[in-house]
Amino acid sequence: MSTSTYKITRLKAFAIHIGISISIFLCLLVLLLGYWYKAPFFDLEDGSIAIQIIIFVDLVLGPVLTLVIFKPGKPGLKFDLLLIALFQLSALTYGIWMIQMSRPVAVILSYDSLYIASYKLIKESDIPKADIDNIIGLEPTYLYINLPRDRPDFMATAMQAFKESRSFELLFKYSEPLSFKNKKQTSTIAIDIEKYTASNTEWSAKLQAFISTNKLSLNTMSFLPIRARRGRYFLAVNNKSGEIVDYLDVPFFPDLAVKARIVQ
């Protein structure tokens, strides 16, 4: 049988490369959507940017280079393909590193809302390594900052730490695990969302659509302000299970929230 039978055409080489790239992409998609940017953080933290990086590096860059360079019988073709593979692997590794540095690893309840801390912020902080290892996992860790009420000098200390970029390290000293089922923790920022949205017809409509979509009544959920990369919204939590339902696409304004704060 002629050896020409086994020759791979340019389009076939491209198809093989794109097939391998799609397999890698699907694995990374599971990691991103199932863990690193698990809902609702994909929307809140602009996870779509991470997907765009992976698509460009994995599904576009490598396969297109193969399509352009591949020519059956070309001298040095194996070396060219090896360079393409190494280049794509390097670019993909760098892309994943960028996504890793910006992904949310901690959700912290402090003062008036929930705050999202990135991998980079936690990793580069002065928190002890053992504590950092406990915080950083596949999914975000939830923390509650229990500020001391018996220290009148604490605010001055906190302001000084903020000026010296040590605010997170200071707050972490007063952290404990956050449970959305623990009303003693969540009641400090919980909002009467019906009262909050009453003055704005668009917000009221979004709230009604949210209730209808998730098939839950208002009294079964708590709405907690959350500050994220994309903006400031409300996180809806199931009171019974303590699980996150979704985020409500209504902007959070601290001044309005104070008037709608649930009084215990």
N, C-alpha and C positions, 0 to 999 in steps of 0.2 A: 504494500500500500504506500502511496506517495506521502512523503513528509509534509507536502503542501496542505494535505487534508487537515493537519493540526495547527495550521497557521491561524493566529488570532487577528481579526481585523481591528481597525481603530475603534469602530462602534462597539464591538464586542468587548474590547479592553475597557472602554468607557463604562459599559453596562456592568461589567464585573466590579469595577472600582466603585460605581455608584451603589451597587448592591451591598458591598462591604460597608460603605459609608452609612447607608441607611440602617444597617444592623447596629452599628456603633451609636448612631443618632437615637435610635429607639431605646437603647440601654441608658443613655444619658438623659433621655426624656423621662424615664421612670425615676431616675435619681432626682431630677429637678422638680417634677410635678408631685412625686410621691413623698419626698423627704425635704430637700433643701428649700423649696418654694411651695410647700404644701399649702393648699387653699386655706385661708384667703390671702396668704402672703404673696402668691404669684401676682395678684393684682396690686396689692398694697405696696409691694417693693419692686414693681416694674420687672417682674420675672421675664416678660416678653423680650427684654433686652438680652437676657442670658440666652434665650432660644435663638434670637437673631445671630448672636455670636457663633453659636454651635452650628447653625444652618450654613452660615457663610464659610466657616473654616472646614467643616466636615462634609457638607453636601455640595458646596460650590467650588471652593478653592482646589482641592485635590483632584476630583474627577475632571474638572475643566482643564487642568494642567495635563492630565493623561490624554484627554481628547486632542489637545494641541500638539503635544510632543510625540505621541505614539505613532510609529510608522513601522509596519512589518518589515523585518530584515534590516532595519537601520543599525549601523555599527554603533556599539555602545548603548544600545537600547536598555539593557538590563541595568546599567549604571544610572541612566536617566530616571528609570522607574524607581530605583532605590533612593535617589535624591528626592524625588517627588514624595515618596512615602515618609522619608525622614523629615522633610519640610512640613508636610501635613501633620505629622505626629507632634513636631515641635510647636506648630501654631495651635494645634488642638490642646496641647498641654498648657500653653500660655493662656489660652482662652478659658479653660477650666479653672486655672489659678485665679484669673481675674474674677470669675463668677464666685469662686470660693471666698475670696476676700470681701466681697460685698454682700454675700448672702446673710439673711437674718439668723442669728444663733441664740438670741435672748429677747424675751418680751418682758419688760420691767414695769411694774406698777409703782409709780411714785408721784407724789404731789397731786396733780389734777388729771392724770391720764396714764395710758399705757405707752411706753416708749420701746422702739425696736432698736436693738444694738447689733451691729454687723460683726462678722467674724474678725475683720481688721481691727475694729475698736476693742474687742475683747482681747484679742491676741497681743495687741501692742500696749495694753494697759499694764499697770504695775501690780495687778492682782496675782497672788501666788500661783505658780504653775499648776499645783494640784487642784486648785479651785477652777482655774481655766479649763483644765481637762474635764472637770465635772460639768461645766457649763456647755462646752462645745460638743455637740452630738450631731446626728443626722437631721434631727428636727429641733426647732427652737426650744430652749429651756425657759420656764416661766418663773419669775422672781417677784417678790413683794418687798418693797423697801419700808421697813418699820422704823420710821424716824424717831429718835428719842424725844419724849415730851417733857422730860425732867431736866433738860439742859438749855437754859435760856441763851447760852453762848453758842449754841450749835449753828444757828443761821450765819453768824459772823464767820465761824470756822468753814462752813460750807461755801460762802462767798469767796473766801480766800483760796480755798481749794479750786473753785471754779476759775479764778484768775490764773492759777498756776496749772490749769489743765489736769487737775487731779480729782475732779468732782465725782467721776464714776467710781474711782477706787475708794473714795470716802463713803459714798452711798452703799457700795457693795458690803462694807463692814456691817451694815444694818439690814442686810438682805436675808430673806428666808424663802422657802419654796412657796410659789403662788398656786392656789387652787381656786378655780372659778366657782367651786361649790361652797367656798368659805365666805359667807356674807360679811363677816367681820372685816375681811380684806377688800372685797369688791365694792362694799357699800360706800367706801370713802370717795369713789369717783362715779358711782352709778347715776345715770341720768333718766329722768322721766321723759322718755323719748316722744311720747304723745304731746306733752306740754311743750317740749323743745321745738317740735315741727309745726305746732298749731298756727304760728304766725306766718308761715310760708306755704302757699298752696302746692308748690312743686315738691317741697320736702314731704308734705302730708301725703301726696300722691305716691311718692317713692316708698314711704313707710307702708302704705296700704298694699302696694305691689309686692313689697318684701314679705309681708305677712301672708299674702295669698300664695306666693311662690313657695315659701317654706312650710306652709300649712301648720303654723303655730300661732297661738294667741299671744297677745302682748304680755299677759301675766305669767307666761311660762318662760319669758326671756329677760335677761338683763342687758342693757346697752351701755357699753363702756367706751369712752373716748380713746382713740388710738392715734398716735403720731407716727406716720410712716414716710418713706421716701416720696411716694406719689402725692401725699397730702395728709390731711387730718380728717378722720372719719369716725364711725362708731362700730365697735365689734359687738355682735349679738351673740350671747352665750345662753345655752340651754340651762335653766335653773336646776333642773332635776339631775341631768347627767354631768353638768359642768363642761360639756363639750362646746366648741365654737360652732355656731350655726353658719355664719357668714359675716361679711361686713356690710353695713348699710351705707350706701353711696349718698350720704348727706354730710356736708362739711361741718366740722366741729369748731365752734368759736367759743373760747373760754368764758368770755363775758356773758354770752347767752346761756352757756351751760350752768353757770353759777345760779342763775334764776330758776333753772329746771332741775337742780340737784335734788335727789331724793333724800328727804329728811327722815332719819331713823328715830 
